[in-house]
Amino acid sequence: MRVNGTQYRAVNWHLESGGVQWIEQRMLPHEFKQVVSCTPEDVAISIESMQVRGAPSIGATAAYGLALAWQEDRETFFSHWLSRYRSTRPTAVNLFHACNAMQECAESNPTTAQMIDRAQAYADAEVSANQRMGEMMAELLAVGERRILTHCNAGWLAAVDWGTATSGIYHLAQAGEKPFVWVDETRPRLQGARLTAWELNQEGVDCRIQADGAAAWMMAQGKVDAIVVGADRIAANGDVANKIGTYSLSLAAREHGVPMYVVAPSTTFDTACPTGKDIPIEQRDDNEICRMDGLNREGETHDIRIAAAGVEANNPAFDVTPNANLTGIVNEHGLWSALINA
């Protein structure tokens, strides 16, 4: 998608250096910065530290990182690098699909170029899936006033390109429609305020940032036509793990009769996971709750504590929304429920 009119992907293979290039998402929206590394450990750390985040982007980054590991340290690829990448984040299943794909390729003893091509094919497949999902989601959203609410960042930063939840919104906008988006700020890391609103603004889509707690009230006032979110893992029964706060959105949506869709590629589905109760939920550091960073009036970045000193925090990164609370799940093949019942 576009940044100041120029096309970018969230992560890509950097031909000039023979390494991996990614957008440093922690710097946004105040600074747009791309990082390049030829060190596979740096790429793994980029996932752990949330320089790269969003399930499809995590998977693509792991694929590129493992291609880099094959190029730089082939001797320990199987004994070290596969497990290293699989341990970077526990909830987003795309990571494990990507690692499995790269392991399968490596087992055939490919050339470095073939491993890079496999990683590129993995990333390209994610982008193609996102584009197809957007086309289908745009049809579902092309009703009413198109006032759409989204949570966290399921945009192109999270999904290499196009996004999952936002892809339908971008398709509507590019077709000449005028969708409006309520952007939940998404505590504690503010991916909605920092990333989704920035993305939408770059694409010229009208939006407003709101506190997470405002979402139910906007539904009660009849100002939300649909909710669209992404997913980090979808269990075999259709339960969905997504950013913390998604479950409460689903409860409010049911109460107020607002359709709620999950949009995610097939790489986000985990058929080996029976229900949402079986999805591991990442527990993150207290500082994400107790501290915050931002720019002061002089444009300088500062990290400050916003909570009482000495108080610990509870910081689950994700929650699980029961499938029964959802209107539908869209992947690149269509409505998931229709596929299951076929």
TIKOLTOR-189197 format. One line per 2 residues: their letters; for each residue x, y, z of N, C-alpha, C. Coordinates in steps of 0.001 Angstrom, whole numbers. Atoms other than C-alpha are relative to their C-alpha. Layout:
a	X,Y,Z,X,Y,Z,X,Y,Z | ...
//
This chain:
mr	844,-1188,0,0,0,0,885,1245,0 | -738,-1235,252,1001,3632,-87,404,738,1284
vn	-469,-943,-1011,3086,5875,2162,507,1213,-765 | -333,-1221,749,3267,9438,848,28,-256,-1504
gt	152,271,1420,2206,8079,-2525,891,-1083,-562 | -911,1051,450,4903,5367,-2731,-457,-1348,523
qy	442,1344,-371,4101,1647,-2691,1042,-688,898 | -867,748,-911,5534,-454,163,-678,-1291,395
ra	483,1149,-743,5191,-3843,1755,567,64,1415 | -434,-31,-1395,5492,-4387,5501,1341,-696,183
vn	-1259,737,-72,8360,-6851,4932,302,-516,-1397 | -386,485,1323,10337,-7927,1877,1455,-461,17
wh	-1408,345,199,13576,-9462,665,704,1191,-634 | -735,-1179,450,16153,-6702,151,1097,-453,-954
le	-912,533,1018,17926,-7500,-3118,1395,598,99 | -1304,-665,8,20711,-4953,-2738,952,-576,1049
sg	-853,487,-1079,21987,-6356,563,-9,-1513,131 | 157,1428,-223,20816,-9953,321,-492,-297,1399
gv	551,165,-1341,18940,-9516,3604,-1495,239,30 | 1435,-204,-200,15480,-8861,5023,-238,1459,375
qw	369,-1391,-280,13843,-5424,5097,-1411,40,573 | 1334,-125,-581,10913,-4488,7320,-241,1425,467
ie	387,-1293,-545,9009,-1421,8442,-1,-108,1514 | -90,5,-1460,9781,-632,12085,-1288,605,563
qr	1331,-466,-349,6203,-443,13340,-51,748,1325 | 0,-697,-1286,7113,784,16821,247,1500,-159
ml	-304,-1411,228,8243,4109,15313,-1204,780,-505 | 1167,-663,573,4896,4843,13693,-940,480,1094
ph	140,-737,1259,3037,7107,13278,960,1185,-138 | -820,-1209,-28,5706,9681,14125,1175,-71,-957
ef	-1146,146,895,8511,8255,11996,-168,-1261,-830 | 28,1148,903,8464,5991,8942,1437,-442,-244
kq	-1370,493,81,11585,3834,9025,8,-1454,-454 | -232,1384,410,12680,696,7208,1354,-457,527
vv	-1211,599,-549,15282,-1611,8740,417,-1140,-919 | -537,1094,805,17520,-3977,6769,1030,-745,833
sc	-1002,797,-715,19486,-6843,8301,335,-1252,-794 | -473,1266,578,21564,-9724,6990,301,-1015,1092
tp	-230,880,-1147,21590,-11372,10422,-1313,-661,402 | 1279,654,-320,18872,-13994,11046,-463,235,1424
ed	408,-286,-1372,18916,-13285,14786,-709,1352,91 | 679,-1299,11,18001,-9638,14120,-1434,-132,-484
va	1347,179,546,15016,-10782,12094,-897,-685,1031 | 775,654,-1056,13876,-13112,14881,-368,1001,1101
is	261,-1006,-1029,14196,-10272,17391,-1047,1002,-470 | 992,-947,516,12123,-8029,15109,-1418,-498,240
ie	1311,584,-293,9207,-10424,15643,-276,59,1498 | 168,14,-1462,9728,-10793,19397,-276,1389,561
sm	74,-1354,-542,10068,-7053,19962,-1121,820,-614 | 1133,-637,659,7050,-6203,17775,407,1149,-908
qv	-341,-862,1133,9044,-4225,15246,-873,-399,-1186 | 949,578,948,7037,-6519,12970,-1088,-670,812
rg	1092,638,-719,3591,-7593,14158,-1165,-176,-971 | 1096,382,870,343,-8946,12766,279,-1376,-553
ap	-256,1416,287,-92,-12642,12086,572,-263,-1395 | -588,279,1316,467,-12683,8280,1387,605,-191
si	-1343,-595,123,3424,-10272,8484,1021,-763,823 | -900,822,-804,4941,-12361,11268,404,-1244,-786
ga	-311,1193,782,4680,-15448,9057,950,298,-1136 | -869,-350,1125,6239,-13733,6052,1401,365,478
ta	-1311,-367,-547,9034,-12288,8199,782,-1245,401 | -662,1257,-367,9794,-15747,9587,487,-737,-1237
ay	-416,669,1237,9896,-17153,6054,1263,651,-563 | -1191,-698,488,12356,-14485,4925,1187,-219,940
gl	-1077,192,-960,14362,-14866,8145,628,-1374,-119 | -530,1354,151,14696,-18600,7622,748,-163,-1326
al	-781,-7,1243,15791,-18048,4024,1367,636,248 | -1263,-647,-360,18426,-15708,5438,873,-937,834
aw	-758,962,-808,19445,-18347,8007,618,-1076,-892 | -528,992,950,19848,-20846,5158,1197,578,-755
qe	-1082,-666,720,22060,-18334,3363,1227,222,882 | -1094,-429,-867,24156,-17327,6375,537,-1093,920
dr	-398,976,-1034,24234,-20372,8683,-714,-1329,-227 | 730,1204,386,23014,-23465,6889,266,-1172,943
et	-359,1156,-835,24815,-25860,9260,-919,-158,1208 | 858,91,-1192,22535,-25007,12199,-1468,307,-317
ff	1377,-321,386,19319,-24415,10230,-999,-904,715 | 954,949,-602,17609,-27567,11512,164,-88,1518
sh	-232,179,-1432,19224,-27717,14944,-305,1253,812 | 193,-1243,-753,18785,-24058,15882,-1064,924,-586
wl	798,-1105,510,17045,-21683,13501,-1484,-298,-92 | 1433,310,52,13750,-23494,13034,-660,180,1366
sr	568,-148,-1346,13139,-23715,16779,98,1432,489 | -149,-1409,-393,14430,-20169,17257,-1170,825,-521
yr	1106,-775,565,11806,-18754,14928,-1345,-458,545 | 1279,477,-531,9023,-20975,16223,-262,513,1414
st	157,-458,-1382,9648,-19590,19716,-215,1506,112 | 41,-1452,-80,9363,-15905,18794,-1331,540,520
rp	1316,-416,-495,5576,-15507,19370,-869,-1254,97 | 728,1252,-179,3170,-18170,20693,-1389,-78,-614
ta	1426,61,336,-313,-17182,19489,-263,-18,-1499 | 272,-114,1431,-155,-16273,15789,454,-1263,-734
vn	-321,1298,587,-340,-19594,13951,666,134,-1366 | -666,-199,1290,834,-18112,10621,1499,-213,111
lf	-1418,203,-258,4314,-18163,12132,385,-1463,-198 | -324,1426,44,4228,-21944,12430,-222,-567,-1402
ha	187,408,1396,2787,-22422,8935,1212,398,-843 | -1156,-466,767,5659,-20349,7544,1241,-836,305
cn	-1157,821,-376,8270,-22286,9515,-96,-1394,-611 | 183,1328,587,6792,-25580,8314,282,25,-1501
am	-231,-103,1439,6851,-24392,4693,1488,104,-307 | -1427,-159,239,10492,-23350,4942,768,-1262,374
qe	-635,1265,-358,11445,-26584,6703,-167,-1022,-1130 | 257,944,1092,9812,-28620,3932,889,300,-1199
ca	-871,-375,1109,11748,-26658,1328,1450,-363,307 | -1395,265,-378,15042,-27027,3229,334,-1482,-44
es	-242,1447,-17,14628,-30790,3478,362,-553,-1376 | -378,432,1352,15095,-31010,-299,1388,499,-394
np	-1350,-535,209,18559,-29382,75,49,985,-1171 | 66,-958,1110,17764,-26368,-2121,1206,925,-25
tt	-970,-1079,35,20067,-23616,-3249,-546,1171,832 | 451,-1195,-717,19943,-20307,-1401,-1079,734,-796
aq	985,-686,841,18075,-18807,-4352,-1363,-676,78 | 1267,722,-102,15431,-21515,-4102,-683,245,1340
mi	589,-307,-1304,14942,-20844,-393,-573,1424,15 | 517,-1373,79,14567,-17121,-1060,-1285,20,-827
dr	1201,60,834,12084,-17909,-3823,-1182,-578,777 | 1090,601,-788,10085,-20070,-1396,-545,1022,979
aq	455,-1043,-922,9952,-17254,1144,-802,1067,-744 | 717,-998,791,8912,-14813,-1568,-1374,-518,-411
ay	1280,592,387,6198,-17195,-2735,-974,-26,1170 | 853,0,-1191,4903,-17467,828,-590,1394,215
ad	478,-1373,-199,4674,-13673,1168,-980,403,-1093 | 889,-344,1108,3108,-13279,-2277,-1363,-672,145
ae	1266,710,-195,482,-15899,-1435,-857,694,1050 | 741,-744,-1014,-487,-13940,1680,-638,1249,-608
vs	513,-1220,616,-876,-10750,-355,-1163,-326,-939 | 1087,396,903,-2983,-12529,-2999,-1252,-363,775
an	1144,356,-833,-5192,-13975,-270,-666,1246,563 | 549,-1240,-547,-5613,-10538,1287,-813,755,-1045
qr	713,-721,1050,-6636,-9031,-2025,-1334,-674,-310 | 1249,719,268,-9229,-11752,-2684,-996,185,1145
mg	889,-193,-1147,-10616,-11440,854,-611,1397,-21 | 508,-1359,62,-10936,-7707,370,-1102,164,-1007
em	1046,-77,1020,-12945,-8122,-2796,-1316,-567,526 | 1210,610,-549,-15389,-10434,-1015,-558,823,1151
ma	460,-766,-1143,-15520,-8316,2132,-626,1309,-437 | 580,-1239,504,-16237,-5183,115,-1458,-206,-389
el	1388,284,355,-19402,-6826,-1193,-878,-93,1242 | 772,111,-1238,-20523,-7624,2358,-174,1353,680
la	50,-1306,-642,-19772,-4074,3485,-747,1037,-836 | 605,-978,911,-21418,-2378,497,-1497,150,259
vg	1394,-206,-406,-24660,-1775,2416,-24,1136,1020 | 131,-1030,-1025,-25998,1006,4633,933,1172,-239
er	-863,-1174,94,-23822,3999,5366,1484,-365,58 | -1384,481,-12,-20645,1889,5561,815,632,1119
ri	-729,-458,-1184,-19707,3083,9031,540,-1245,684 | -643,1262,-359,-17224,376,9951,878,218,1225
lt	-846,-59,-1197,-15581,-258,13308,1035,-1111,-78 | -1048,1016,-23,-12250,-2053,13568,831,141,1267
hc	-740,85,-1257,-10002,-3061,16444,1413,-483,-292 | -1415,312,191,-6207,-3247,16622,422,385,-1412
na	-439,-270,1363,-4335,-3250,13309,2,-1290,-785 | 37,1112,944,-5360,-5797,10709,108,577,-1402
gw	-240,-662,1262,-4126,-3560,7916,1227,-546,-697 | -1100,538,803,-1301,-3892,5438,1276,-141,811
la	-1167,179,-853,1328,-3406,8129,0,-1364,672 | 137,1285,-688,4,-6535,9818,-40,-1183,-955
av	292,1092,936,-469,-8536,6626,793,100,-1295 | -915,-166,1131,2418,-7672,4244,-504,1084,-952
dw	614,-1002,864,45,-5736,1949,-1517,-179,35 | 1460,-49,20,-3672,-4820,1657,-633,-93,1391
gt	648,248,-1287,-4471,-6072,5160,-1040,-1085,-111 | 1088,979,-35,-7125,-8535,6230,-1312,746,249
at	1228,-739,-300,-9870,-6549,7994,-114,1270,-835 | 74,-1263,739,-8950,-3350,6143,-63,-177,-1511
sg	-47,187,1451,-8685,-4901,2685,-1330,352,-654 | 1313,-334,550,-12436,-4630,2102,-254,1493,15
iy	146,-1450,-92,-12359,-1014,3249,774,679,-1128 | -801,-574,1077,-9554,-214,796,-629,-264,-1365
hl	669,286,1267,-11434,-1950,-2013,-1188,926,-219 | 1116,-941,117,-14513,165,-1295,506,1382,-390
aq	-530,-1330,277,-12427,3338,-1292,522,101,-1425 | -547,-42,1348,-10671,2450,-4537,-1072,-127,-1072
ag	1134,72,935,-14053,1753,-6134,-800,1304,-27 | 668,-1291,-3,-15062,5337,-5402,-1018,180,1102
ek	896,-136,-1143,-17122,4638,-2284,678,837,1088 | -548,-826,-1069,-16653,6647,902,-257,-654,1367
pf	182,627,-1313,-16382,4258,3861,533,902,1108 | -444,-721,-1188,-16008,5744,7325,371,-1037,1050
vw	-502,1018,-922,-14037,3903,10010,146,576,1405 | -278,-227,-1415,-14251,4026,13792,1211,-855,356
vd	-1252,706,-305,-10720,3082,14917,165,-88,1512 | -302,180,-1424,-10473,1623,18412,1498,237,230
et	-1412,-294,-244,-7231,2942,19896,803,-1261,318 | -557,1326,-283,-6503,-603,21154,1134,49,1028
rp	-944,125,-1108,-4815,-512,24519,438,-1459,138 | -909,-1012,-544,-2224,-1225,25662,999,588,-1000
rl	-1062,-471,892,52,-817,22609,-498,979,-1064 | 575,-1043,851,-2341,1470,20690,209,-250,-1491
qg	-203,299,1423,-2046,-351,17359,-1052,661,-882 | 1019,-689,776,-5324,1210,16265,347,1461,-196
ar	-306,-1427,61,-4381,4794,17098,1287,269,-765 | -1309,-249,591,-781,4479,15957,108,-506,-1444
lt	-234,663,1278,-1056,2165,12954,-1208,49,-937 | 1154,58,894,-4585,1674,11591,-417,1387,-462
aw	394,-1358,380,-5493,5369,11686,1016,611,-967 | -1054,-496,895,-2142,6211,10060,-157,-584,-1399
el	211,662,1296,-2728,3644,7291,-1189,603,-743 | 1211,-507,633,-6268,4832,6599,204,1424,-490
nq	-268,-1380,389,-5111,8438,6504,876,59,-1244 | -857,48,1185,-2392,7556,3994,-805,-330,-1259
eg	838,403,1136,-5082,6014,1767,-1188,932,-219 | 1082,-956,178,-7451,8956,2184,-1353,-478,470
vd	1254,525,-542,-10086,7002,4130,-351,758,1277 | 437,-771,-1162,-12080,9073,6629,-129,-908,1219
cr	47,823,-1209,-11706,7755,10183,63,872,1228 | -131,-659,-1295,-11891,8709,13841,550,-1017,994
iq	-520,824,-1089,-9823,7285,16701,-926,151,1195 | 809,-65,-1209,-11841,6389,19768,568,-918,1067
ad	-370,901,-1087,-11209,4882,23182,-710,-1335,-185 | 611,1327,145,-11879,1131,23241,-1372,-49,656
ga	1254,40,-746,-14608,1681,25806,-1139,759,-657 | 1054,-745,691,-16521,3976,23393,-747,-853,-1013
aa	556,779,1102,-17260,1185,20898,-1445,-428,259 | 1352,482,-292,-20336,-275,22626,-1005,1148,-18
wm	900,-1145,-34,-21828,3186,23122,-334,483,-1409 | 277,-385,1380,-21458,4012,19416,-954,-991,-656
ma	966,989,499,-23271,754,18617,-1391,299,537 | 1293,-273,-631,-26038,1638,21067,-694,1190,-649
qg	575,-1172,650,-26517,4934,19241,-291,-219,-1480 | 278,300,1393,-26867,3183,15880,983,592,-976
kv	-995,-646,843,-23656,4653,14505,1058,-956,-534 | -920,1009,524,-21912,1387,13594,-800,-957,-878
da	697,892,929,-23027,-567,10505,600,-1400,-23 | -652,1308,-7,-20487,-3389,10784,1309,103,756
iv	-1305,119,-645,-17440,-4543,12742,823,-982,-812 | -897,891,734,-14486,-6056,10914,1331,-42,741
vg	-1270,179,-691,-11433,-7487,12698,798,-1111,-677 | -839,1092,472,-8549,-9785,11884,41,-1121,1023
ad	-153,1119,-931,-7335,-12858,13745,1455,-419,45 | -1335,568,-141,-4149,-14393,15078,-20,-1516,-58
ri	169,1442,150,-5467,-17936,15244,-1494,-319,48 | 1389,426,40,-8778,-19593,14378,-36,-1503,219
aa	83,1416,-339,-9589,-22931,15994,-899,-743,-985 | 764,832,929,-11207,-25827,14151,-1498,246,87
ng	1432,-257,-165,-14629,-24920,15565,-391,1441,-321 | 291,-1371,380,-14328,-21290,14417,160,1019,1104
dv	-330,-973,-1044,-13414,-19710,17761,1235,781,-451 | -1023,-887,557,-11124,-16747,17083,811,675,1103
an	-904,-767,-863,-8095,-15470,18987,409,1260,-741 | -400,-1286,582,-7506,-11792,18305,385,933,1143
ki	-475,-960,-994,-6242,-8699,20095,-1006,160,1141 | 836,-149,-1179,-7541,-8281,23625,-1011,1135,-209
gt	1077,-957,231,-10873,-6456,23538,-946,-427,-1090 | 868,476,1078,-12292,-8338,20546,-1215,-734,557
ys	1103,742,-602,-14409,-10609,22743,-1076,946,509 | 995,-938,-516,-16085,-7664,24462,-732,710,-1137
ls	666,-563,1165,-16804,-6124,21050,-1094,-935,-496 | 980,965,500,-18583,-9324,20042,-1243,-42,876
la	1147,-11,-906,-20802,-9186,23129,-883,1225,-269 | 760,-1208,304,-21819,-5595,22373,-673,-106,-1370
ar	578,150,1336,-22382,-6450,18700,-1247,-878,32 | 1184,867,-130,-24761,-9279,19622,-1150,753,650
eh	1039,-742,-718,-26650,-7024,22008,-697,1008,-904 | 545,-1089,810,-27137,-4300,19395,-267,-397,-1449
gv	322,467,1345,-27575,-6437,16272,923,520,-1082 | -986,-485,965,-24402,-5208,14585,764,-1194,-571
pm	-764,1122,565,-22845,-7701,12125,1485,134,286 | -1430,1,-318,-19309,-8689,13087,695,-1098,-797
yv	-731,915,866,-16907,-10291,10638,1460,-101,430 | -1438,230,-127,-13467,-11812,11051,525,-293,-1400
va	-614,201,1314,-11227,-11673,7967,1422,-482,218 | -1323,591,-230,-8175,-13922,7902,291,-1046,-1070
ps	-351,998,1009,-6280,-16057,5367,12,-1403,594 | 29,1396,-449,-6258,-19844,5543,1202,-335,872
tt	-1175,245,-843,-2793,-19665,7142,-257,357,1462 | 343,-345,-1380,-4508,-18289,10270,-851,-1083,655
fd	820,1092,-526,-6652,-21430,10659,902,-1103,553 | -765,1073,-646,-5362,-24128,13009,-929,-1182,209
ta	902,1151,-82,-7212,-27361,12331,410,-979,1094 | -450,875,-1086,-5111,-29103,14993,-439,513,1367
cp	453,-620,-1252,-6584,-26788,17639,-1523,-116,61 | 1442,280,42,-10113,-28052,18498,-877,1213,280
tg	838,-1131,-385,-11547,-24959,20226,873,1155,485 | -724,-1157,-501,-10594,-21527,21468,677,-236,1330
kd	-610,301,-1294,-9843,-22990,24879,1390,-606,-152 | -1290,646,241,-6860,-24755,23304,1042,947,-600
ip	-929,-966,588,-5256,-21586,21900,867,618,1102 | -859,-634,-1012,-2211,-20379,23892,-116,1511,-88
ie	140,-1451,-49,-2655,-16771,24992,1279,610,565 | -1262,-631,-395,496,-14683,25168,-235,1010,1125
qr	20,-950,-1111,1019,-12836,28457,1221,891,-147 | -1108,-893,300,3119,-9746,27855,415,831,1209
dd	-650,-722,-1084,5241,-7432,29987,-897,1067,628 | 763,-1020,-725,3727,-5155,32649,191,1400,-570
ne	-304,-1358,453,5405,-2112,31096,-919,460,-1126 | 916,-403,1050,3019,-2183,28141,-1263,643,569
ic	1154,-580,-674,229,-1345,30603,408,1250,780 | -381,-1020,-986,2141,862,33032,787,1159,-576
rm	-815,-1054,596,4250,2933,30643,-521,343,-1391 | 413,-425,1329,3719,4851,27415,1072,923,-562
dg	-942,-919,624,5870,6668,24895,-737,861,-1011 | 586,-918,963,5108,9599,22636,866,1222,-168
ln	-761,-1217,272,6260,12979,21365,-437,1120,924 | 348,-1211,-736,6452,16074,23511,-200,1152,-996
re	295,-1129,876,5736,19568,22139,1161,352,-911 | -1183,-274,819,9276,19819,20809,274,-1118,-1006
ge	-184,1109,931,8860,16581,18842,989,-1039,470 | -947,971,-555,11135,14588,21150,-769,-1184,585
th	650,1200,-513,10231,11000,22048,346,-205,1470 | -201,243,-1421,9754,10299,25752,-782,-1238,425
di	671,1145,-619,8895,7146,27679,-333,396,1436 | 418,-425,-1335,6866,7853,30818,-824,-1099,667
ri	865,901,-749,5171,5863,33552,-1351,684,208 | 1336,-560,-152,1389,6379,33658,-775,-662,1129
aa	678,723,-1074,481,3945,36452,713,241,1322 | -585,-161,-1332,1085,4044,40188,1239,-875,150
ag	-1245,738,-203,4594,2979,41127,-244,-1201,903 | 74,1192,-836,4907,-526,42514,-1207,-874,-248
ve	1197,786,295,1598,-1772,41081,274,-888,-1214 | -195,929,1110,1774,-4877,38863,-1208,29,-936
an	1054,-52,1019,-313,-5351,35714,-362,-1398,-492 | 453,1196,704,-2334,-8069,34008,-62,355,-1478
np	-139,-418,1397,-1510,-8001,30294,-108,-1172,-972 | 179,996,1066,-2985,-10808,28173,-72,716,-1346
af	-49,-685,1288,-2244,-9862,24560,-1220,-293,-856 | 1106,435,845,-5239,-11710,23103,-1155,-498,859
dv	1120,717,-602,-8703,-12990,23948,-616,-891,-1078 | 626,939,935,-10935,-15602,22308,-1481,329,-122
tp	1404,-265,300,-14268,-14817,20667,-659,-1276,-499 | 690,1210,473,-16686,-17772,20359,-580,218,-1396
na	532,-95,1355,-17760,-18479,16799,-1466,412,-8 | 1425,-330,-65,-21396,-18150,17880,-253,1499,74
nl	159,-1447,-108,-20815,-14422,18493,235,719,-1322 | -412,-622,1255,-19724,-13798,14888,-1044,-184,-1088
tg	864,106,1178,-21722,-13101,11750,627,-913,-1033 | -679,840,970,-19104,-14779,9600,1501,176,51
iv	-1452,-44,169,-15448,-15555,8948,281,-93,-1490 | -326,-36,1423,-14064,-14670,5530,1475,-332,-174
ne	-1377,230,428,-10934,-16223,4089,54,131,-1513 | -155,-231,1436,-9597,-16213,533,-910,-869,-852
hg	909,875,739,-12058,-18961,-451,-1456,402,159 | 1373,-429,-208,-15173,-17207,797,-374,-37,1464
lw	468,115,-1377,-17320,-17490,3902,373,-1360,539 | -515,1257,-556,-15717,-20120,6099,-1118,-965,371
sa	1081,889,-404,-18993,-21497,7451,-586,-733,-1197 | 531,642,1209,-20181,-22177,3902,918,-1121,-462
li	-951,1044,399,-17000,-24138,3187,-126,-1212,907 | 80,1108,-943,-17367,-26219,6357,-1243,-840,-262
na	1252,712,187,-20957,-27104,5517,-145,-597,-1397 | 121,493,1370,-20269,-27908,1863,211,-1510,-64
//
